[in-house]
Amino acid sequence: MDEHPPDEPTTVSPAGPPPPGEAMPPWVPRAIVLTLLGLAGLVILRWLFFALRSLIVMLLVSLFLSFAIEPAVNVLARRGWRRGAATGLVFVGLLVVTGIFVGAIGSLVANQVSNFVDEAPEYIEEVEEWVNDRFQTEISSDDLVEEITREEGPVRQFATRFAENAFSFGVTALGLLFQVFTIALFTFYLVADGPRLRRTICSALPPDRQRHVLRTWELAIEKTGGYIYSRALLALLSALASWVALTIIGVPFPVALALWVGVVSQFVPVVGTYIAGALPVLIALISDPVRALWTLGFIVVYQQFENYILQPRITAHTMALHPAVAFGTVIAGAGIMGPVGAILALPAAAVIQAFVSTYVQRHEVIESALTREPPRPGRGLPGLLPWVRRRDRRPPGTPAT
């Protein structure tokens, strides 16, 4: 008789592996398929974004231009104009202003180049005399011109390369012209058919969502239009002041330079002021160094007057961004979309700030040393009075120090 006890049944702990032959949970294949589909969708979206990047940029530019133009079109529409005719009139006005600016700058550049070519021999002779006198050399301008313009010289090589690349330059210019036409076409239809487009979008949304969409659209139009019109007014004042000052100083081409200063200083973010002021100073320096100093002084003084007097009053109700926020926004826009992103960054930041201030609930801030602003010290005689009173509070007989 076997004395060994019978084998006890084995049990599997709940935390251990499933018994052999048990089927996979039904949710696992579904999760794997959904994950693969999600990854495939992300890859397709990434490919579409890079393939349609130029179209997306043009649509964004058109959208912001439509925000800027629509307030003027709405004013004309309320006076009985049809939206298509009102949009066309605004476009014609913009085209005229752009043509005047480009024509003035083009004439400035052409005249300066022509003057430089006419006076080039005198410049060469002056440089030749200065070098020979300073370094005791015997450089001849005739030998220098012959060396530069010889068959294998740098001028001939540059002309040959320019002629070879003329076709590619023409193709690039034609592509740029096509992009400008496309942006203008999109902008025209976004403004002329704005109410119909908004009705189409809102028809697919419930009433609560429709209110949010329309409010956001209204904020975008208000802030972007306010930004453009305030900048246009500042540009006009800057151009008029520059024209008067440059005419009095005697700088050549005062009208073209005034237009340059007004437009570039207001519509080029961050560095526009420096770029705008450098050109008139350079043109004045070519004619007379004293005029250049007067021009630089006027630009510095007017910039302070604009920053502390004009700009706070004109932009008080349009777009108020902290300088650090504006600077960081421009850098972010330039990093994402290049120069176009840098220009669109400020209106976009204003729209986002207005949206946040409208829909984000504010609460009362608790008292803390980290949130308490220090009191401003007094200035002049009122600020000295408390100190004098403290000095007078001394025991009798104590000599004054």
C-alpha positions in Angstrom: 0.0 0.0 0.0 1.4 3.3 -1.1 2.0 5.5 2.0 2.6 8.7 0.0 -0.2 11.3 0.4 -2.1 12.1 -2.8 -0.9 15.2 -4.8 -2.6 18.4 -3.7 -4.2 20.5 -6.5 -2.0 23.4 -7.7 -3.4 26.9 -7.6 -2.3 29.9 -9.6 -2.0 33.2 -7.8 -4.1 36.0 -9.1 -1.0 38.1 -9.9 0.7 35.3 -12.0 0.5 34.7 -15.7 -2.7 33.5 -17.3 -3.1 29.8 -17.8 -1.8 28.4 -21.1 -4.2 28.6 -23.9 -6.2 31.6 -22.5 -7.3 34.1 -25.2 -5.9 37.7 -25.5 -8.2 40.3 -23.9 -10.6 41.7 -26.6 -9.5 45.3 -26.1 -5.8 44.7 -26.9 -6.2 44.2 -30.7 -8.5 47.3 -30.9 -5.9 49.3 -29.0 -3.1 48.2 -31.3 -5.1 49.0 -34.4 -6.1 52.4 -33.0 -2.5 53.2 -32.1 -1.3 52.3 -35.6 -4.0 54.3 -37.2 -3.2 57.3 -35.0 0.5 57.1 -36.0 -0.4 56.8 -39.6 -2.7 59.9 -39.3 0.1 61.9 -37.7 2.5 61.0 -40.5 -0.1 61.9 -43.1 -0.9 65.2 -41.4 2.9 66.1 -41.1 3.3 65.3 -44.8 0.3 67.4 -45.8 1.5 70.3 -43.6 4.9 70.5 -45.3 3.4 69.9 -48.7 0.8 72.7 -48.3 3.0 75.0 -46.1 3.1 77.8 -48.7 -0.7 77.6 -49.1 -1.3 77.7 -45.3 1.0 80.7 -45.0 -0.9 82.5 -47.8 -4.2 81.7 -46.1 -3.0 83.0 -42.8 -1.7 86.2 -44.4 -5.0 86.6 -46.2 -7.0 86.0 -43.0 -5.1 88.7 -41.1 -5.4 91.1 -44.0 -9.1 90.5 -44.1 -9.3 91.3 -40.4 -7.5 94.6 -41.1 -9.5 95.6 -44.1 -13.0 94.6 -42.9 -13.6 97.6 -40.6 -13.2 100.1 -43.5 -15.4 97.9 -45.7 -18.1 97.7 -42.9 -18.1 101.5 -42.7 -18.7 101.8 -46.5 -21.3 99.0 -46.3 -23.3 100.8 -43.6 -23.5 103.8 -45.9 -25.1 101.8 -48.7 -22.2 100.4 -50.6 -22.2 96.8 -51.8 -19.6 94.8 -50.0 -17.9 93.8 -53.3 -17.6 97.4 -54.5 -16.5 98.6 -51.0 -13.8 95.9 -50.9 -12.6 96.9 -54.4 -12.4 100.5 -53.4 -10.3 99.7 -50.3 -8.0 97.5 -52.4 -7.5 100.4 -54.9 -6.6 102.7 -52.1 -4.0 100.2 -50.7 -2.7 99.7 -54.2 -2.2 103.5 -54.7 -0.5 103.9 -51.4 1.8 100.9 -52.1 2.6 102.3 -55.6 3.5 105.7 -54.2 5.8 104.1 -51.6 7.5 101.8 -54.0 7.9 104.5 -56.7 9.4 106.9 -54.2 11.9 104.4 -52.9 12.7 103.2 -56.4 13.4 106.8 -57.6 15.6 107.3 -54.5 17.6 104.2 -55.2 17.9 104.9 -58.9 19.0 108.5 -58.3 21.6 107.5 -55.7 23.0 104.8 -58.0 23.2 107.2 -60.9 24.9 109.8 -58.8 27.3 107.2 -57.5 28.2 106.0 -61.0 28.7 109.6 -62.2 30.9 110.5 -59.2 32.8 107.2 -59.1 35.9 108.5 -60.8 36.3 111.3 -58.3 35.8 108.8 -55.4 38.5 106.5 -56.9 40.9 109.4 -57.3 40.3 110.5 -53.7 40.8 107.0 -52.4 43.9 106.6 -54.5 45.5 109.9 -53.2 44.6 109.0 -49.6 46.2 105.5 -49.8 49.3 106.8 -51.5 49.8 109.6 -49.0 49.1 107.4 -45.9 51.0 104.3 -46.8 53.6 105.7 -49.2 52.5 103.6 -52.1 52.2 104.3 -55.9 48.9 102.8 -56.7 47.4 103.8 -60.0 43.7 103.9 -60.6 44.2 103.0 -64.3 46.0 99.8 -63.3 43.3 99.1 -60.7 40.5 99.5 -63.2 42.3 97.4 -65.8 42.9 94.6 -63.2 39.2 94.6 -62.2 37.7 94.7 -65.7 40.1 92.3 -67.4 38.7 89.2 -69.1 39.0 87.0 -66.0 38.5 89.7 -63.5 35.8 89.8 -60.8 33.5 92.2 -62.7 33.4 89.9 -65.8 32.9 86.9 -63.6 30.1 88.5 -61.7 28.4 89.6 -64.9 28.7 86.1 -66.3 27.2 84.5 -63.2 24.3 87.1 -63.2 23.5 86.3 -66.8 23.4 82.6 -66.1 21.1 83.1 -63.1 18.8 85.6 -64.8 16.3 82.9 -65.7 16.1 81.6 -62.1 15.7 85.2 -60.9 12.8 85.7 -63.3 11.1 82.5 -62.2 11.5 83.6 -58.5 10.0 87.0 -59.3 7.1 85.4 -61.2 6.4 83.0 -58.3 6.4 86.0 -55.9 4.0 87.8 -58.1 1.7 84.8 -58.2 1.8 84.5 -54.4 0.8 88.2 -54.0 -2.0 87.7 -56.5 -3.2 84.6 -54.6 -3.2 86.5 -51.3 -5.1 89.4 -52.7 -7.7 87.1 -54.2 -8.2 85.2 -51.0 -8.4 88.4 -49.0 -11.0 89.9 -51.4 -13.3 86.9 -51.1 -12.8 86.7 -47.3 -13.9 90.3 -46.9 -16.5 90.6 -49.7 -18.2 87.3 -48.7 -17.5 87.7 -44.9 -21.1 87.5 -43.7 -21.9 84.5 -46.0 -18.8 82.7 -44.8 -19.6 83.2 -41.2 -23.2 82.0 -41.7 -21.8 78.9 -43.4 -19.5 78.2 -40.5 -22.1 78.9 -37.8 -24.7 76.7 -39.5 -22.7 73.7 -38.5 -22.5 74.6 -34.8 -24.9 74.8 -32.0 -26.0 78.3 -30.8 -23.6 78.4 -27.8 -20.6 77.6 -30.0 -21.9 80.1 -32.6 -21.7 82.9 -30.0 -18.1 82.0 -29.1 -17.1 81.8 -32.8 -18.6 85.1 -33.7 -17.2 86.8 -30.5 -13.7 85.5 -31.4 -14.1 86.7 -35.0 -15.2 90.1 -33.8 -12.2 90.4 -31.4 -9.9 89.5 -34.2 -11.3 92.1 -36.5 -11.3 94.8 -33.7 -7.7 94.2 -32.6 -6.1 93.6 -36.0 -7.9 96.5 -37.5 -7.1 98.7 -34.6 -3.4 97.7 -34.8 -3.2 98.4 -38.6 -5.0 101.8 -38.4 -3.1 103.0 -35.3 0.2 102.1 -37.1 -1.0 103.8 -40.2 -1.7 107.0 -38.3 1.7 106.9 -36.5 3.3 106.2 -39.9 1.6 109.3 -41.4 2.6 111.5 -38.5 6.2 110.2 -38.7 6.4 110.7 -42.4 5.1 114.3 -42.2 7.5 115.2 -39.4 10.4 113.6 -41.2 9.6 115.4 -44.4 9.5 118.8 -42.7 12.7 118.1 -40.8 14.7 116.6 -43.7 13.6 119.5 -45.9 14.8 122.1 -43.3 18.1 120.2 -42.8 18.7 120.0 -46.5 18.9 116.2 -47.0 18.4 115.1 -50.6 15.1 113.3 -51.5 13.1 114.3 -48.4 9.8 112.9 -49.6 11.1 109.4 -50.4 13.1 109.3 -47.1 10.1 110.5 -45.1 7.9 107.7 -46.6 10.6 105.2 -45.8 10.9 106.3 -42.2 7.2 106.4 -41.6 6.4 103.0 -43.1 9.4 101.0 -42.0 9.5 102.4 -38.4 5.9 101.4 -37.8 5.3 98.2 -39.7 8.6 96.4 -39.2 8.7 94.9 -35.7 11.4 95.5 -33.2 14.2 96.6 -35.5 12.1 98.8 -37.8 13.0 102.0 -36.0 16.8 101.4 -36.5 16.4 100.4 -40.1 14.2 103.4 -40.9 16.6 105.9 -39.3 19.8 104.4 -40.8 18.9 105.3 -44.4 18.4 109.1 -44.0 21.4 109.3 -41.8 23.5 107.5 -44.5 22.1 109.7 -47.3 22.8 112.8 -45.3 26.3 111.6 -44.5 27.2 111.2 -48.2 26.3 114.9 -48.8 27.4 116.5 -45.5 28.5 115.0 -42.1 26.9 118.0 -40.3 23.6 117.2 -41.9 23.9 113.6 -40.8 24.3 114.7 -37.2 21.3 116.9 -37.4 19.3 114.1 -39.0 20.4 111.7 -36.3 19.4 114.2 -33.6 16.0 114.7 -35.1 15.3 110.9 -35.3 16.3 110.4 -31.7 14.2 113.3 -30.4 11.1 112.4 -32.5 11.4 108.7 -31.4 11.2 109.8 -27.7 8.3 112.1 -28.5 6.5 109.3 -30.3 7.1 106.7 -27.6 6.0 108.8 -24.6 3.5 111.2 -26.1 1.9 110.0 -29.4 1.9 106.2 -29.1 0.3 105.8 -25.7 -2.6 108.1 -26.8 -3.1 106.5 -30.2 -2.8 102.9 -29.2 -4.6 103.2 -25.8 -7.7 101.5 -27.2 -6.3 99.3 -29.9 -3.5 97.0 -28.8 -1.6 97.2 -25.5 1.1 94.6 -25.3 3.9 94.5 -22.8 7.3 95.2 -24.5 8.7 91.9 -23.4 5.7 90.0 -24.6 5.8 91.8 -28.0 9.5 91.1 -28.4 9.1 87.4 -27.5 6.1 87.1 -29.8 8.0 88.6 -32.8 10.9 86.2 -32.2 8.6 83.2 -31.9 6.7 84.3 -35.1 10.0 84.7 -37.0 11.1 81.2 -35.9 7.9 79.6 -37.0 7.1 81.4 -40.3 10.1 83.6 -41.0 9.6 87.3 -41.9 5.9 86.8 -42.5 5.5 85.3 -39.0 7.4 88.3 -37.4 4.9 90.7 -39.1 1.8 88.7 -38.1 3.0 88.0 -34.6 1.9 91.2 -33.0 -1.7 91.2 -34.3 -2.0 87.5 -33.4 -0.7 88.2 -29.9 -3.2 91.0 -29.5 -6.1 88.7 -30.5 -5.0 86.0 -28.1 -4.6 88.5 -25.3 -8.1 89.9 -25.9 -9.6 86.5 -26.1 -7.9 85.4 -22.8 -9.0 88.6 -21.1 -12.6 88.2 -22.2 -13.1 84.5 -21.4 -10.7 83.8 -18.5 -12.2 84.5 -15.1 -10.1 86.8 -12.9 -9.9 86.4 -9.1 -8.8 88.6 -6.3 -5.1 88.3 -5.5 -4.2 87.4 -1.9 -1.8 89.7 0.0 1.8 88.5 -0.1 5.3 90.0 -0.2 5.7 88.4 -3.7 2.7 90.3 -5.1 2.9 93.6 -3.2 4.3 96.4 -5.2 6.8 98.6 -3.3 5.7 102.2 -2.7 7.2 104.7 -5.1 9.7 107.1 -3.3 8.8 110.7 -3.2 10.6 113.2 -5.4 11.6 116.7 -4.8 10.4 118.7 -1.8 7.4 116.5 -0.9 9.7 113.5 -0.7 12.1 115.3 1.6 9.5 116.5 4.1 9.1 113.2 6.0 12.9 112.8 6.3 13.1 116.4 7.7 10.4 115.7 10.2 12.2 112.5 11.3 15.4 114.5 11.7 13.6 117.1 13.9 12.3 114.4 16.3 15.3 114.4 18.6 15.5 114.9 22.4 15.9 118.5 23.6 19.5 119.6 23.9 20.7 117.2 21.3 23.0 119.0 18.8 21.9 118.9 15.3 24.0 116.6 13.1 
